[in-house]
């Protein structure tokens, strides 16, 4: 899951070297925490959150294929 999020985020931002993805598990749900450079935050979120929603959808589908649940948090 972490590699998927990193791949998608690095493709979107201007500073891919500053993309970091942390992973924790809470109550049976895999929580992915995405951090990007401050000036790239808008590119990851997108207009009205559409890009972030699309990334979350892809993450949910990938997790479901492995029989898991996953959640994406975008940190500043």
Secondary structure as GFF3:
##gff-version 3
##sequence-region A 1 76
A	DSSP	alpha_helix	2	12	.	.	.	ID=ss1
A	DSSP	three_ten_helix	16	18	.	.	.	ID=ss2
A	DSSP	beta_strand	20	26	.	.	.	ID=ss3
A	DSSP	beta_strand	29	35	.	.	.	ID=ss4
A	DSSP	three_ten_helix	38	40	.	.	.	ID=ss5
A	DSSP	alpha_helix	41	45	.	.	.	ID=ss6
A	DSSP	three_ten_helix	47	49	.	.	.	ID=ss7
A	DSSP	alpha_helix	50	65	.	.	.	ID=ss8
A	DSSP	beta_strand	69	75	.	.	.	ID=ss9
###
